[in-house]
Amino acid sequence: MRERFELTERHERQREQVREFCEREIEPVVEHHEREGIFPEEIVRSVGEAGLTGVPFPTDVGGEGKDYRSFAVTVEELARSWKLVAGAVNIACGLVGYPLERFGDDTQREQWLGNVCAGEWIPAFALTEPEAGSDAAGLETTAQRDGDQWVLDGHKVWTTHGAVADFILVVARTSEGERGHDGISLIGVPNPHDRDGVKVVRNIPCMEGDAAVESELRFDSVRVPAENLVGEEGRGFRYIMEGLDIGRLGTAAQGVGIAQGAFETSKEFADEREQFGQPIREFQGVGFTLADMATETEAARLLTLAAADARDRGERITKEAAMAKTFATDAAMEIATDAVQVLGSRGYSRDYPVERYMREAKGTQIYDGTNEINRLVVLNRLYTE
Ligand SMILES: Cc1cc2nc3c(=O)[nH]c(=O)nc-3n(C[C@H](O)[C@H](O)[C@H](O)COP(=O)(O)OP(=O)(O)OC[C@H]3O[C@@H](n4cnc5c(N)ncnc54)[C@H](O)[C@@H]3O)c2cc1C
């Protein structure tokens, strides 16, 4: 990874464009949706319509033909306003979009990915199972060939947006004899909720709040055409490992956005809130906290953009993305927790967004590989590169 990189005017324009979108579409409604537990389906679709979902994909598949620094800036700005929306873009680009773009056939690239980029399809990625979390290759969902169809059977948990998805990329075992990484394939399931055998068991109540849709799903003899296999049979695990590099880059950017939002809210509050006859920022205990927040946010951003820059130069970024994801999401958790403290009782209330930032940050330390698993990835690379 190069030690130096730069953002161009193009990237700053991208940041401005996303911020305008957030101010117009997200910020007026986020607290209402959060309080009422409403999934922001229209916003998630309108992100696509605004050209912000398919940022790094080529224009011939409906993308914006921009680079991964633009993608990172986009996800960061969305997360500064609402992590839920940033997460939707990240799933679309990383775990779903990347394998479709890189390994899919013409229909999968142009129609499936095209629909995702345009916001016509909300996509979901179904890997995790009750007994296969960090050890994802231990999954038990099967896809068996029956003539010109695949028949899917299995139980998935934590499929983000699964219950509202127009398309689910399911990770399944297609070869019974093989265990572990081999014999795992990717099967696309368009319009899953119009199909026999796809059952939403429940939406998992979770720390992120009731607007979030984290679904538990069952697939009971779900039939899809044979051509819904993405890429080669048995190579799915390798494909998702590559997609995870992009997913982790995007999750790092989510961490940066959450940290930035928490910092800005804290700084503004510390300027205005007076106790003992002076703004609380003038107490060094609070001022130093603000200085540390700003420093860590900037460090997280630089690590994230450096990983994106390396990807833009064609490098494989497994280590860089894992480093950025771990550092930025740990920083987000610490900064959001400090933000609640700076705001005192108001930070603990739902009148300010910092308790939401704290709940959102916790999730980023867990998905796209827990930060322990990401540390293992970094460690492994240190001894193999
Ligand atoms: C908000 C949210 C959204 C998610 N979205 C999706 C999604 O869209 N699609 C999907 O497929 N999955 C999704 N997930 C699932 C997520 O990928 C898993 O939760 C994650 O991989 C960890 O699996 P687990 O929860 O089963 O934890 P476990 O694997 O049971 O781990 C429990 C603890 O043990 C630690 N641990 C496990 N193995 C090791 C090891 N080798 N070394 C050190 N520590 C270890 C973990 O770090 C963790 O702290 C989501 C999860 C959350 C919370």
The ligand as an SDF file (V2000), in Angstrom:
LIG
                    3D

 53 58  0  0  0  0  0  0  0  0999 V2000
  -26.3110   -6.1440   12.3640 C   0  0  0  0  0  0  0  0  0  0  0  0
  -25.8320   -7.4030   11.7120 C   0  0  0  0  0  0  0  0  0  0  0  0
  -26.0160   -7.5650   10.3380 C   0  0  0  0  0  0  0  0  0  0  0  0
  -25.6220   -8.7520    9.7160 C   0  0  0  0  0  0  0  0  0  0  0  0
  -25.8700   -8.9080    8.3780 N   0  0  0  0  0  0  0  0  0  0  0  0
  -25.5890  -10.1060    7.7850 C   0  0  0  0  0  0  0  0  0  0  0  0
  -25.9780  -10.3550    6.4260 C   0  0  0  0  0  0  0  0  0  0  0  0
  -26.5410   -9.4790    5.7490 O   0  0  0  0  0  0  0  0  0  0  0  0
  -25.7380  -11.5790    5.8930 N   0  0  0  0  0  0  0  0  0  0  0  0
  -25.1230  -12.5730    6.6100 C   0  0  0  0  0  0  0  0  0  0  0  0
  -24.9230  -13.6450    6.0570 O   0  0  0  0  0  0  0  0  0  0  0  0
  -24.7310  -12.3650    7.9080 N   0  0  0  0  0  0  0  0  0  0  0  0
  -24.9680  -11.1680    8.5070 C   0  0  0  0  0  0  0  0  0  0  0  0
  -24.6210  -10.9460    9.8200 N   0  0  0  0  0  0  0  0  0  0  0  0
  -24.0000  -12.0290   10.5820 C   0  0  0  0  0  0  0  0  0  0  0  0
  -22.5350  -11.7710   10.8860 C   0  0  0  0  0  0  0  0  0  0  0  0
  -21.7620  -11.8990    9.7330 O   0  0  0  0  0  0  0  0  0  0  0  0
  -22.1350  -12.7520   11.9970 C   0  0  0  0  0  0  0  0  0  0  0  0
  -22.8390  -12.3360   13.1590 O   0  0  0  0  0  0  0  0  0  0  0  0
  -20.6600  -12.7710   12.2600 C   0  0  0  0  0  0  0  0  0  0  0  0
  -19.9730  -13.3760   11.2000 O   0  0  0  0  0  0  0  0  0  0  0  0
  -20.3190  -13.5270   13.5540 C   0  0  0  0  0  0  0  0  0  0  0  0
  -20.9840  -14.7400   13.6460 O   0  0  0  0  0  0  0  0  0  0  0  0
  -21.7780  -15.0940   14.9930 P   0  0  0  0  0  0  0  0  0  0  0  0
  -22.6660  -13.9520   15.2970 O   0  0  0  0  0  0  0  0  0  0  0  0
  -22.4030  -16.4200   14.8070 O   0  0  0  0  0  0  0  0  0  0  0  0
  -20.6890  -15.1510   16.1360 O   0  0  0  0  0  0  0  0  0  0  0  0
  -19.7540  -16.3780   16.5150 P   0  0  0  0  0  0  0  0  0  0  0  0
  -19.0240  -16.8710   15.3080 O   0  0  0  0  0  0  0  0  0  0  0  0
  -20.5340  -17.3610   17.3120 O   0  0  0  0  0  0  0  0  0  0  0  0
  -18.7040  -15.6620   17.4590 O   0  0  0  0  0  0  0  0  0  0  0  0
  -18.9580  -15.3640   18.8340 C   0  0  0  0  0  0  0  0  0  0  0  0
  -17.7100  -14.6910   19.4100 C   0  0  0  0  0  0  0  0  0  0  0  0
  -16.5680  -15.5690   19.2790 O   0  0  0  0  0  0  0  0  0  0  0  0
  -15.5260  -14.8960   18.5870 C   0  0  0  0  0  0  0  0  0  0  0  0
  -14.8020  -15.8400   17.7450 N   0  0  0  0  0  0  0  0  0  0  0  0
  -15.3080  -16.8060   16.9220 C   0  0  0  0  0  0  0  0  0  0  0  0
  -14.3210  -17.4610   16.2920 N   0  0  0  0  0  0  0  0  0  0  0  0
  -13.1540  -16.8930   16.7150 C   0  0  0  0  0  0  0  0  0  0  0  0
  -11.7790  -17.1100   16.4100 C   0  0  0  0  0  0  0  0  0  0  0  0
  -11.3870  -18.0400   15.5380 N   0  0  0  0  0  0  0  0  0  0  0  0
  -10.8560  -16.3400   17.0320 N   0  0  0  0  0  0  0  0  0  0  0  0
  -11.2310  -15.3590   17.9090 C   0  0  0  0  0  0  0  0  0  0  0  0
  -12.5220  -15.1080   18.2320 N   0  0  0  0  0  0  0  0  0  0  0  0
  -13.4700  -15.8600   17.6360 C   0  0  0  0  0  0  0  0  0  0  0  0
  -16.2380  -13.8480   17.7140 C   0  0  0  0  0  0  0  0  0  0  0  0
  -15.3500  -12.8150   17.3400 O   0  0  0  0  0  0  0  0  0  0  0  0
  -17.3370  -13.4000   18.6610 C   0  0  0  0  0  0  0  0  0  0  0  0
  -16.8410  -12.4430   19.5490 O   0  0  0  0  0  0  0  0  0  0  0  0
  -24.9890   -9.7670   10.4740 C   0  0  0  0  0  0  0  0  0  0  0  0
  -24.7820   -9.5780   11.8420 C   0  0  0  0  0  0  0  0  0  0  0  0
  -25.2040   -8.4080   12.4530 C   0  0  0  0  0  0  0  0  0  0  0  0
  -24.9950   -8.2460   13.9310 C   0  0  0  0  0  0  0  0  0  0  0  0
  1  2  1  0
  2  3  1  0
  2 52  2  0
  3  4  2  0
  4  5  1  0
  4 50  1  0
  5  6  2  0
  6  7  1  0
  6 13  1  0
  7  8  2  0
  7  9  1  0
  9 10  1  0
 10 11  2  0
 10 12  1  0
 12 13  2  0
 13 14  1  0
 14 15  1  0
 14 50  1  0
 15 16  1  0
 16 17  1  0
 16 18  1  0
 18 19  1  0
 18 20  1  0
 20 21  1  0
 20 22  1  0
 22 23  1  0
 23 24  1  0
 24 25  2  0
 24 26  1  0
 24 27  1  0
 27 28  1  0
 28 29  2  0
 28 30  1  0
 28 31  1  0
 31 32  1  0
 32 33  1  0
 33 34  1  0
 33 48  1  0
 34 35  1  0
 35 36  1  0
 35 46  1  0
 36 37  1  0
 36 45  1  0
 37 38  2  0
 38 39  1  0
 39 40  1  0
 39 45  2  0
 40 41  1  0
 40 42  2  0
 42 43  1  0
 43 44  2  0
 44 45  1  0
 46 47  1  0
 46 48  1  0
 48 49  1  0
 50 51  2  0
 51 52  1  0
 52 53  1  0
M  END
$$$$
